[in-house]
Amino acid sequence: MRAGIEHWILRQWYETHQPPWYLRMLEPVYRTAFNYQQKKKESGSQSCRSALPLIVVGNITTGGSGKTPLVIRLCQIAMELDLKPGIVSTGYGRQSKETLLVQADSDTRECGDEPVLLATRTGVPVVVAARRCDAIRKLEDMNLDLLISDDGLQQADLDRDMDICVVDGERGVGNGHLLPAGPLREPAGRLRQVDYVVTNGHWADKPEDLAVSVMHLNGDSLCSLNGSSTMPAAQFRQKHNGKEVHAIAGIGHPQRFFSMLESLEITTSNHAFPDHHLFTHRDFELAQPGSAIIMTEKDAVKCRSLGLNNAWYIPVDTQLDDSFETAFKQHLLELIEERK
């Protein structure tokens, strides 16, 4: 039922210019509540200031836009500069409220799926906390050079040194309405106030005067869920020619993953689940003996304990514009120097 409701809402947000009147009626309520919370945080005497340079990577729409792959790449860039980054997260959807240092083998139910993926792919300290400020304080004691917050763009009392907003190039800002009439968490004008706008793929209908950098997510090999083997997509196609292959995606924009499989010429039966879905064995009863399962890397960290047979995931690498990487490196080094 939840998946059906999400699908209906996404159609209103991204496939229609005018959402239903009852959603539009609620938009001013959200706007008023959002503005009140922003003013309350901005006027508060206790803002959260990090002793280390803090970079916030967020978005202005709900759902997946590509923040996590970008955070991974930014950590890699920092390490290429011999800097030691740490990652701040609230661990959206997790069951625990504790402040936790996340490991590659941490339970996603306690830490969240994205933090576990970040810890696995980067190897840097990742801390989840109900309050981002608590995660920042814990990371400040770990002899690091900078912190990157996965989300938090709308947290007005978070004193940051750099804002990066990620936009799904395929979806853009949808119908341009605020929640719940549209996907926007805050007005689209926010894009002109951040330091960098990065689009996940080409944004065809972006505002002409808005400067953006484009990132691409590339994946051309498959890894077995149990970690025993890796094979190129062409080898996977040959091995599973004529066999049933199921594609599973519990992410904000499942079609992006399914389109990637199409580009790799892997024919699949596609199954979309809600973002951050907690998978169980029942979700895989659709796979008959002998069939294969392909999932996203984020879903894989939640499914590795299920003991699935012939299950695979596709790790992706983030490719950024050279001009963005050059500007980001310079900006980052200036922030580091300012804090000395």
Secondary structure by P-SEA (a helix, b strand, c coil): caaaaaaaaaaaccccccccaaaaaaaaaaaaaaaaaaaaaaacccccccccbbbbbbbcccccccaaaaaaaaaaaaaaacbbbbbbbcccccccccccccccccccccccaaaaaaaaacccbbbbcccaaaaaaaaaaccccbbbbccccccccccccbbbbbcccccccccccccccccccccccccccccbbbbccccccccccccbbbbbbbbcccccccccccccaaaaaaaaccbbbbbbbccccaaaaaaaaaaaccccccccccccccccccccccccccbbbbbcaaaaaacccccccbbbbbbbbbbccaaaaaaaaaaaaaaaaaac
